[in-house]
Amino acid sequence: MSHSEISYESADGIATITIDRPKKRNALSSSMCDALHAAWRRFAASEEDRVAILTGAGNDVFTAGADLNDPPQRFWEAVPNLSVPVAKPIIAAVAGHVLGGGVTFVAMCDLCVAADNTTFVYPEAKVGITGGVISAIAARIPYKIAMELLLIGERMDVARAHQVGLVNRIVPAGEQVAVAKSMARTIAGNAPLVIGILKDMALKTIPRSPVEEMYLTQQAVERVRLSEDAKEGPLSFREKRKPNFRGR
């Protein structure tokens, strides 16, 4: 994976994935979403990396969400714990403004460390567009709080986010990544099989929104479409022979 605005650093069992486009408020372009999808695939497949940290460059903006000048057509593929099945924990380390799709990222991560200057705003009802993935937040914080965030679109400060369970820890601005790494080191030192099972069982207790189910189904269909068997079937038909399916 190589992208100038999405970096992946691996050290001590921790993958640090950084959204690095500060001049554009870390807004996510189509190519950046593709790079994030590749990062999740890399993390899921890695035998060394046991925990991931998702963060944004600087302390002013985690991400402004989708770049409206280059709106991603497959934004959902960039979303943690959605586009790629990951049995390992993902920690969001955020500071400053968390806007639009950035709120979705935080909601879908397993843990969140937020700087004391962090604010959350979900403005899609005012903008007139939505991908729907954010609906999953209603299963992760109290329903009426989620509706307030989504329907009114007003700013939620970090203290409120911590109170309702969107944030685990509040730290001074600039320390969010260091604290997230401290948490990650503790997790990385624990039994990975148990960590994976606990995460899987916990996620299965959370209701999935119709949009999540749609994307997960699409993901499954995509795996079949890109498989060797999907090529073998039509090829064997053309060659008038019995297909040699391999289950991959």
Backbone bond lengths (Angstrom), bond angles and torsions (degrees), N, CA, C in turn:
res aa  C-N    CA-C-N  psi(-1)  N-CA   C-N-CA  omega(-1)  CA-C   N-CA-C  phi
1 M - - - 1.470 - - 1.520 109.35 -
2 S 1.335 117.38 124.40 1.455 120.90 178.47 1.524 108.84 -138.64
3 H 1.327 115.70 120.14 1.464 120.96 179.16 1.514 107.26 -155.96
4 S 1.323 116.68 131.08 1.463 120.31 -173.95 1.527 112.84 -67.44
5 E 1.338 117.76 -20.76 1.469 120.53 -175.47 1.536 113.73 -111.04
6 I 1.324 116.61 0.54 1.465 122.30 172.77 1.523 106.91 -132.00
7 S 1.318 116.65 115.93 1.468 119.11 -179.36 1.518 110.52 -110.89
8 Y 1.321 114.81 151.61 1.471 122.59 178.60 1.517 106.95 -131.13
9 E 1.323 116.11 113.73 1.460 121.47 178.83 1.517 109.14 -117.74
10 S 1.317 115.72 132.75 1.459 121.32 -177.64 1.520 110.01 -118.74
11 A 1.349 116.39 125.70 1.467 120.92 178.57 1.521 109.35 -159.82
12 D 1.315 115.58 134.25 1.474 121.78 174.09 1.526 113.09 55.80
13 G 1.322 116.13 37.38 1.458 119.97 177.92 1.512 114.68 78.94
14 I 1.340 116.67 9.42 1.467 121.34 -177.64 1.529 109.84 -121.55
15 A 1.308 116.95 128.26 1.463 122.05 173.29 1.522 108.31 -99.09
16 T 1.330 116.22 124.08 1.464 120.69 176.89 1.522 108.30 -108.06
17 I 1.313 116.17 114.68 1.459 122.76 -177.76 1.528 107.67 -107.51
18 T 1.331 115.96 120.26 1.465 120.50 -172.33 1.524 111.69 -118.63
19 I 1.329 115.67 129.55 1.464 122.17 171.29 1.522 106.34 -85.41
20 D 1.318 117.15 113.47 1.467 121.25 -168.51 1.531 111.20 -124.96
21 R 1.316 114.92 76.56 1.468 121.46 177.85 1.527 108.72 -142.51
22 P 1.322 117.15 57.86 1.467 120.58 -171.28 1.524 114.38 -61.44
23 K 1.334 118.33 -30.96 1.461 119.96 -179.38 1.529 112.09 -66.90
24 K 1.326 116.50 -20.42 1.468 121.93 177.44 1.527 110.63 -113.67
25 R 1.338 115.93 25.72 1.465 122.49 178.53 1.527 111.68 57.98
26 N 1.333 115.00 32.27 1.469 121.83 179.83 1.529 112.52 56.56
27 A 1.348 115.70 29.50 1.466 119.95 176.88 1.521 109.68 -66.65
28 L 1.323 116.02 146.83 1.461 121.91 -171.69 1.525 111.66 -98.02
29 S 1.321 115.63 116.10 1.459 121.76 175.82 1.529 109.38 -87.42
30 S 1.323 116.20 175.59 1.467 120.60 178.69 1.518 111.49 -59.66
31 S 1.330 116.15 -46.31 1.468 119.26 -177.89 1.524 111.66 -67.34
32 M 1.332 117.28 -32.00 1.465 120.18 177.36 1.526 110.98 -67.84
33 C 1.321 116.62 -38.14 1.468 119.62 176.96 1.523 110.61 -65.56
34 D 1.329 116.25 -38.46 1.466 119.51 175.20 1.529 110.55 -61.69
35 A 1.338 115.93 -41.01 1.464 120.40 -179.52 1.527 111.48 -68.00
36 L 1.327 117.29 -37.12 1.467 120.00 176.31 1.525 110.70 -65.67
37 H 1.318 116.31 -39.66 1.465 119.52 176.75 1.529 110.09 -60.31
38 A 1.330 115.95 -43.19 1.468 120.03 177.75 1.526 111.11 -63.59
39 A 1.332 116.28 -36.17 1.469 120.14 178.62 1.519 110.97 -64.48
40 W 1.334 117.14 -41.67 1.472 119.51 178.38 1.516 111.28 -66.42
41 R 1.313 116.88 -36.26 1.467 120.09 176.72 1.525 110.30 -65.32
42 R 1.308 115.98 -42.43 1.469 119.99 178.91 1.527 110.75 -63.16
43 F 1.321 116.46 -45.13 1.463 120.26 -179.46 1.527 110.93 -63.22
44 A 1.324 116.86 -44.16 1.463 120.42 -178.94 1.524 111.49 -61.54
45 A 1.333 116.39 -35.65 1.467 120.61 -176.53 1.526 113.36 -86.24
46 S 1.323 117.38 -16.27 1.467 120.90 -174.09 1.529 112.24 -67.86
47 E 1.316 116.11 133.78 1.462 120.93 174.46 1.521 111.26 -87.20
48 E 1.323 117.32 -16.71 1.465 121.60 -178.34 1.528 112.31 -91.70
49 D 1.323 116.58 -41.97 1.466 120.58 -174.26 1.526 110.85 -82.61
50 R 1.330 116.16 118.93 1.468 121.11 -176.87 1.526 113.15 -103.83
51 V 1.332 116.21 -18.98 1.467 121.88 -179.98 1.523 107.74 -141.11
52 A 1.325 117.37 144.59 1.467 121.12 175.16 1.521 110.02 -116.75
53 I 1.321 114.96 145.64 1.462 122.25 172.77 1.523 107.31 -118.14
54 L 1.320 116.61 125.98 1.462 122.02 175.98 1.516 108.09 -106.24
55 T 1.331 116.64 122.61 1.461 120.14 -177.18 1.524 110.13 -142.20
56 G 1.324 115.61 174.41 1.452 121.67 177.14 1.517 110.10 -122.14
57 A 1.320 116.76 149.67 1.460 120.89 179.95 1.526 110.25 -66.03
58 G 1.329 116.13 134.58 1.459 121.01 177.81 1.511 113.04 84.02
59 N 1.334 114.50 -179.11 1.466 121.09 -178.05 1.524 113.26 -117.23
60 D 1.342 116.24 8.51 1.467 119.69 -176.80 1.527 113.42 -95.95
61 V 1.332 116.04 -37.81 1.468 120.88 -178.19 1.526 109.12 -143.43
62 F 1.321 116.33 126.23 1.469 119.63 171.32 1.516 108.18 -70.46
63 T 1.317 116.76 -59.46 1.460 123.08 169.21 1.521 108.53 -162.63
64 A 1.324 114.68 146.27 1.464 120.87 175.73 1.521 111.50 -86.63
65 G 1.338 116.43 7.48 1.458 120.27 -178.34 1.514 111.24 83.17
66 A 1.308 117.18 -151.41 1.456 121.61 -176.81 1.526 111.26 -66.22
67 D 1.328 115.74 139.53 1.458 122.02 175.12 1.529 107.96 -75.46
68 L 1.320 117.15 111.41 1.461 120.87 -176.42 1.522 112.56 -69.52
69 N 1.344 117.09 -14.32 1.461 120.53 175.18 1.523 111.94 -86.26
70 D 1.315 116.59 -15.75 1.464 122.84 177.37 1.525 107.59 -145.41
71 P 1.335 117.10 63.98 1.467 120.29 -172.44 1.523 112.53 -63.15
72 P 1.321 117.18 124.75 1.467 120.44 179.97 1.527 110.78 -65.93
73 Q 1.317 116.03 133.57 1.459 120.39 177.97 1.521 111.87 -81.27
74 R 1.347 115.98 -21.65 1.464 120.59 -178.60 1.534 109.55 -126.59
75 F 1.325 114.95 52.73 1.463 120.28 -178.49 1.525 111.59 -56.95
76 W 1.318 116.79 -35.69 1.460 121.04 -176.32 1.521 112.26 -57.93
77 E 1.340 117.15 -27.15 1.459 119.90 -179.29 1.525 112.15 -69.02
78 A 1.329 117.06 -18.11 1.465 120.57 178.82 1.519 112.18 -87.30
79 V 1.326 117.53 -11.35 1.465 121.84 -172.90 1.525 110.88 -76.55
80 P 1.328 117.90 127.45 1.468 120.08 178.88 1.523 111.76 -64.01
81 N 1.323 115.04 146.48 1.470 122.21 178.04 1.524 113.57 63.04
82 L 1.321 116.94 19.34 1.461 119.77 177.59 1.520 111.34 -130.11
83 S 1.323 117.14 -57.30 1.460 120.04 -174.85 1.520 112.30 -71.95
84 V 1.321 117.01 -29.47 1.467 122.21 -179.10 1.527 108.37 -132.67
85 P 1.329 118.94 126.12 1.463 119.92 175.86 1.528 109.93 -64.51
86 V 1.320 116.95 123.17 1.467 122.03 -177.74 1.525 108.64 -128.77
87 A 1.321 116.21 118.64 1.470 120.81 -178.94 1.519 111.97 -87.97
88 K 1.332 116.17 4.68 1.468 121.24 -177.07 1.524 109.75 -112.03
89 P 1.337 117.87 151.10 1.470 120.71 -176.02 1.530 113.57 -67.94
90 I 1.324 115.10 146.12 1.461 122.87 175.93 1.525 107.83 -124.06
91 I 1.331 115.64 125.58 1.466 122.00 -178.44 1.523 109.00 -110.26
92 A 1.319 118.06 127.03 1.461 121.69 171.65 1.526 108.32 -86.56
93 A 1.327 116.65 132.21 1.468 122.41 174.99 1.519 106.65 -120.96
94 V 1.336 117.20 105.84 1.458 120.38 -168.06 1.525 112.02 -125.26
95 A 1.338 113.99 156.38 1.465 121.42 176.13 1.521 108.33 -151.12
96 G 1.328 115.74 154.65 1.456 120.25 176.71 1.518 112.39 69.56
97 H 1.323 115.70 -145.07 1.463 121.23 -175.81 1.530 110.98 -77.48
98 V 1.307 115.50 130.47 1.464 122.51 172.19 1.524 105.58 -117.40
99 L 1.322 116.00 106.53 1.462 120.99 -169.86 1.524 111.85 -117.02
100 G 1.321 116.22 147.19 1.457 121.98 171.36 1.513 114.00 49.25
101 G 1.330 114.77 -119.12 1.455 120.49 -179.29 1.510 113.70 -59.31
102 G 1.327 117.08 -21.89 1.460 120.08 176.14 1.518 111.59 -63.36
103 V 1.338 116.19 -34.97 1.467 120.44 176.04 1.528 109.46 -65.31
104 T 1.329 115.95 -39.35 1.466 120.26 176.29 1.521 110.73 -60.09
105 F 1.340 116.86 -44.52 1.466 120.69 178.97 1.524 110.98 -57.13
106 V 1.327 116.01 -47.93 1.472 120.10 -178.45 1.525 110.17 -63.23
107 A 1.328 116.34 -44.06 1.469 120.09 -179.17 1.519 111.72 -60.90
108 M 1.326 117.21 -35.55 1.460 120.83 -174.67 1.525 113.46 -89.16
109 C 1.338 117.61 -12.98 1.464 119.47 173.01 1.528 109.30 -72.28
110 D 1.321 116.38 161.95 1.462 120.61 -177.39 1.522 112.75 -81.78
111 L 1.319 116.60 -29.54 1.465 122.59 -179.46 1.517 108.25 -142.47
112 C 1.338 116.61 160.28 1.465 119.90 177.44 1.518 111.16 -145.09
113 V 1.334 115.00 127.37 1.461 122.69 170.30 1.522 106.31 -108.17
114 A 1.322 117.40 124.34 1.465 121.24 -175.86 1.518 111.19 -123.40
115 A 1.327 115.59 138.34 1.464 121.09 174.77 1.522 109.86 -69.25
116 D 1.325 115.54 157.91 1.467 119.62 -176.61 1.525 113.81 -70.87
117 N 1.341 117.65 -5.66 1.466 120.61 175.97 1.530 112.36 -101.27
118 T 1.314 116.90 11.50 1.465 121.03 -174.97 1.527 111.89 -77.54
119 T 1.318 115.60 137.93 1.466 121.83 172.07 1.527 108.52 -134.12
120 F 1.318 115.74 149.81 1.459 121.98 -178.26 1.526 109.28 -118.38
121 V 1.335 115.84 129.73 1.468 120.88 177.20 1.524 108.23 -138.77
122 Y 1.319 115.81 131.93 1.467 120.04 175.64 1.527 108.18 -119.66
123 P 1.346 117.75 97.09 1.467 121.06 -168.99 1.526 115.72 -96.10
124 E 1.323 118.92 11.47 1.462 119.55 -170.12 1.529 113.54 -61.94
125 A 1.333 117.83 -31.94 1.470 119.33 177.84 1.526 110.84 -64.30
126 K 1.339 116.34 -27.62 1.463 120.75 178.42 1.525 111.57 -84.81
127 V 1.337 115.91 -28.20 1.461 120.70 -178.68 1.528 110.81 -81.63
128 G 1.332 116.15 -31.13 1.458 120.17 178.27 1.507 114.33 93.29
129 I 1.339 117.36 24.41 1.459 120.62 179.50 1.519 108.83 -149.75
130 T 1.335 116.36 145.92 1.463 120.01 174.94 1.519 109.85 -157.18
131 G 1.327 114.73 148.26 1.456 120.21 174.34 1.512 111.56 -95.85
132 G 1.333 115.59 -12.21 1.452 120.07 174.34 1.511 116.59 88.08
133 V 1.339 118.27 -14.64 1.467 119.91 -176.86 1.525 111.13 -62.06
134 I 1.332 116.67 -30.53 1.465 121.07 -177.91 1.526 112.08 -60.21
135 S 1.322 117.80 -20.01 1.470 119.66 179.96 1.522 111.85 -57.61
136 A 1.329 117.09 -21.14 1.466 121.30 178.18 1.522 112.09 -63.20
137 I 1.330 117.04 -20.25 1.469 119.58 -177.92 1.529 111.05 -64.89
138 A 1.328 117.25 -24.96 1.466 120.70 -179.06 1.521 112.29 -66.13
139 A 1.343 116.95 -17.88 1.463 120.69 176.76 1.525 111.77 -95.51
140 R 1.341 116.45 -2.14 1.460 119.86 -173.78 1.530 113.74 -116.35
141 I 1.320 116.31 -18.24 1.462 121.34 170.68 1.527 106.70 -134.65
142 P 1.325 119.47 167.29 1.466 119.40 -179.21 1.532 112.63 -53.61
143 Y 1.310 115.71 139.10 1.466 122.28 -173.02 1.524 113.00 -53.63
144 K 1.311 117.96 -49.00 1.463 119.99 -175.82 1.524 111.76 -68.17
145 I 1.322 117.17 -31.15 1.471 120.10 174.63 1.522 109.46 -67.07
146 A 1.331 116.47 -41.16 1.461 120.52 177.72 1.524 110.67 -61.40
147 M 1.330 116.86 -42.82 1.459 120.43 -179.75 1.530 111.65 -65.23
148 E 1.314 116.21 -37.21 1.468 120.06 176.85 1.525 110.53 -61.67
149 L 1.330 115.64 -43.57 1.463 120.87 -179.99 1.527 111.06 -65.50
150 L 1.332 116.71 -42.51 1.458 120.98 -173.92 1.520 113.58 -80.56
151 L 1.315 117.34 -42.70 1.467 120.42 -171.39 1.518 113.78 -86.94
152 I 1.326 116.67 -34.04 1.467 120.27 -179.62 1.523 110.75 -90.96
153 G 1.316 116.20 -36.77 1.459 120.51 175.87 1.506 114.73 75.83
154 E 1.330 117.18 21.72 1.463 119.67 179.14 1.528 110.99 -84.92
155 R 1.310 114.90 163.72 1.460 121.78 -177.99 1.524 111.25 -69.68
156 M 1.333 115.71 135.10 1.465 121.65 172.29 1.526 107.72 -111.29
157 D 1.326 117.51 121.47 1.463 118.78 -179.24 1.524 110.30 -79.82
158 V 1.324 115.41 168.94 1.460 120.45 -172.22 1.522 112.23 -66.76
159 A 1.335 117.13 -31.95 1.466 119.54 178.72 1.526 110.57 -63.87
160 R 1.337 115.41 -42.05 1.464 119.70 177.93 1.531 110.46 -66.86
161 A 1.322 116.67 -41.08 1.465 120.80 179.41 1.525 111.04 -61.35
162 H 1.330 116.00 -38.31 1.464 120.53 177.15 1.528 110.16 -68.19
163 Q 1.313 116.04 -40.77 1.464 121.02 -178.60 1.525 111.96 -61.75
164 V 1.333 117.04 -37.72 1.468 119.99 -176.13 1.527 112.92 -93.26
165 G 1.333 117.63 -1.01 1.454 120.25 173.07 1.511 116.30 95.93
166 L 1.332 118.14 10.26 1.462 120.36 176.55 1.525 111.02 -79.42
167 V 1.322 116.43 -25.81 1.465 123.70 -177.91 1.526 109.31 -122.32
168 N 1.344 116.04 138.59 1.473 120.54 177.35 1.519 112.63 -87.14
169 R 1.340 115.73 -45.67 1.461 119.51 -175.33 1.523 110.62 -138.37
170 I 1.330 115.84 141.98 1.465 122.81 174.92 1.521 107.76 -108.70
171 V 1.337 116.27 130.00 1.468 121.20 -177.18 1.526 109.19 -134.28
172 P 1.327 118.43 162.96 1.464 120.18 175.78 1.529 111.20 -59.56
173 A 1.325 116.25 143.59 1.466 120.74 179.60 1.521 110.38 -55.52
174 G 1.302 115.79 133.73 1.453 121.94 -177.91 1.515 113.63 99.84
175 E 1.331 115.95 -14.37 1.468 119.70 -178.83 1.525 113.03 -104.52
176 Q 1.324 117.03 -0.17 1.466 120.06 -172.82 1.531 112.83 -62.75
177 V 1.315 117.93 -39.72 1.468 119.68 -179.12 1.525 110.67 -71.61
178 A 1.326 116.49 -41.29 1.469 119.95 179.29 1.526 111.30 -61.41
179 V 1.322 116.52 -42.81 1.472 119.72 179.32 1.530 110.16 -68.38
180 A 1.327 116.48 -39.56 1.469 119.66 176.98 1.525 110.69 -61.96
181 K 1.332 116.65 -38.80 1.469 119.76 178.62 1.523 111.09 -67.38
182 S 1.317 117.17 -35.70 1.463 120.07 176.53 1.529 110.32 -62.55
183 M 1.329 116.51 -44.38 1.463 120.62 176.12 1.525 110.36 -62.23
184 A 1.334 115.68 -42.86 1.464 120.70 -177.90 1.524 111.52 -63.40
185 R 1.332 116.79 -39.91 1.472 119.62 178.99 1.523 110.88 -62.80
186 T 1.321 116.24 -40.00 1.469 119.62 177.34 1.523 110.42 -61.96
187 I 1.327 115.99 -46.47 1.467 120.32 -179.84 1.526 110.66 -64.33
188 A 1.340 116.73 -42.81 1.465 121.17 -178.09 1.523 111.80 -63.24
189 G 1.328 116.60 -24.59 1.460 120.71 178.96 1.511 113.46 -83.90
190 N 1.326 116.72 -7.46 1.461 121.10 178.46 1.527 110.82 -88.13
191 A 1.325 116.31 173.15 1.470 121.23 -176.60 1.530 110.63 -69.55
192 P 1.341 118.36 114.41 1.466 120.50 -174.80 1.521 113.84 -62.70
193 L 1.330 117.94 -34.94 1.459 120.03 179.69 1.527 110.48 -64.10
194 V 1.335 115.73 -43.79 1.466 120.06 179.26 1.525 110.61 -66.72
195 I 1.338 116.41 -42.28 1.470 120.50 178.20 1.526 110.10 -56.62
196 G 1.331 116.47 -46.68 1.460 120.66 -179.20 1.516 112.81 -63.37
197 I 1.335 116.18 -41.73 1.462 120.22 179.83 1.525 110.70 -66.73
198 L 1.334 116.51 -42.74 1.465 119.98 179.55 1.525 111.28 -62.22
199 K 1.332 116.09 -42.74 1.466 118.97 178.86 1.526 110.35 -63.86
200 D 1.324 116.55 -45.43 1.460 120.41 -179.20 1.528 111.35 -60.26
201 M 1.326 116.70 -45.84 1.467 119.75 -179.29 1.522 111.26 -66.57
202 A 1.338 116.58 -38.62 1.463 119.86 179.22 1.525 111.06 -64.18
203 L 1.342 116.88 -44.28 1.463 120.11 -179.84 1.527 111.59 -63.91
204 K 1.323 116.45 -31.65 1.464 119.46 -179.60 1.523 112.53 -71.94
205 T 1.327 117.13 -14.92 1.469 119.47 176.82 1.524 111.93 -84.96
206 I 1.347 117.09 -12.16 1.462 121.35 -177.19 1.528 109.82 -92.21
207 P 1.323 118.63 126.01 1.470 120.03 177.23 1.527 110.70 -61.17
208 R 1.319 116.35 141.39 1.459 121.21 177.70 1.523 109.92 -99.61
209 S 1.321 115.08 138.94 1.459 119.81 177.65 1.526 109.49 -74.04
210 P 1.341 118.30 159.92 1.467 120.59 176.56 1.527 112.36 -56.48
211 V 1.327 116.73 -34.31 1.465 119.78 179.88 1.523 110.36 -67.54
212 E 1.337 116.96 -43.16 1.465 119.83 175.67 1.524 110.68 -58.31
213 E 1.324 116.37 -47.04 1.462 120.35 -179.42 1.524 110.53 -60.50
214 M 1.332 116.74 -40.09 1.458 120.43 179.88 1.520 111.00 -62.25
215 Y 1.341 116.20 -46.69 1.454 119.28 -178.38 1.522 111.83 -68.94
216 L 1.335 117.40 -36.66 1.460 120.28 177.89 1.526 110.68 -66.29
217 T 1.337 116.51 -37.52 1.462 120.01 175.80 1.516 110.45 -66.33
218 Q 1.337 115.75 -42.75 1.460 120.66 178.07 1.521 110.50 -60.55
219 Q 1.319 116.14 -38.97 1.458 121.96 178.42 1.526 110.68 -61.93
220 A 1.335 116.63 -43.79 1.460 120.82 179.76 1.529 110.92 -64.69
221 V 1.332 116.32 -43.46 1.460 120.78 178.60 1.526 110.43 -63.28
222 E 1.335 115.91 -38.29 1.466 120.52 179.50 1.525 111.07 -63.52
223 R 1.337 116.96 -38.55 1.470 120.03 178.47 1.525 110.50 -61.82
224 V 1.321 116.30 -39.53 1.465 119.92 177.82 1.524 110.20 -67.58
225 R 1.324 116.44 -44.67 1.468 120.70 -177.05 1.519 112.10 -59.94
226 L 1.335 116.72 -35.31 1.462 121.25 -176.66 1.527 113.07 -93.52
227 S 1.307 117.28 4.29 1.465 120.68 -176.04 1.528 112.12 -78.01
228 E 1.331 115.01 163.06 1.465 120.61 174.59 1.527 110.46 -64.70
229 D 1.340 115.74 -36.58 1.464 119.45 -179.88 1.522 112.05 -61.97
230 A 1.342 116.68 -34.10 1.465 120.52 179.86 1.527 111.37 -65.81
231 K 1.334 116.11 -27.84 1.471 120.48 176.44 1.524 110.82 -83.92
232 E 1.340 114.69 -36.59 1.462 119.99 -176.80 1.525 112.21 -65.41
233 G 1.341 117.05 -39.44 1.464 119.89 -177.84 1.517 113.40 -57.59
234 P 1.344 118.68 -58.87 1.468 120.28 178.84 1.531 112.98 -61.93
235 L 1.363 116.28 -35.81 1.465 119.56 -179.98 1.527 110.69 -63.64
236 S 1.330 116.67 -44.70 1.467 119.79 -179.87 1.531 110.99 -65.17
237 F 1.344 115.97 -33.58 1.465 119.82 177.94 1.523 110.27 -64.70
238 R 1.337 115.83 -44.24 1.470 119.98 -179.96 1.524 111.30 -66.13
239 E 1.335 115.44 -35.44 1.470 120.43 -178.27 1.526 112.24 -87.82
240 K 1.331 116.66 1.03 1.461 123.40 176.99 1.527 112.02 54.40
241 R 1.327 114.35 53.32 1.463 120.34 178.47 1.518 109.08 -140.02
242 K 1.324 115.25 168.71 1.454 120.23 178.13 1.527 109.42 -73.28
243 P 1.341 118.79 133.64 1.477 119.95 -178.96 1.526 111.87 -68.55
244 N 1.317 115.10 145.90 1.469 122.07 177.40 1.530 108.46 -108.34
245 F 1.325 116.40 77.45 1.462 121.47 -178.39 1.529 110.65 -74.04
246 R 1.337 115.94 139.92 1.463 121.35 -177.72 1.526 113.55 -119.22
247 G 1.311 115.70 1.26 1.462 118.22 178.76 1.508 113.90 70.17
248 R 1.326 115.76 31.24 1.464 119.63 178.79 1.522 110.42 -152.03
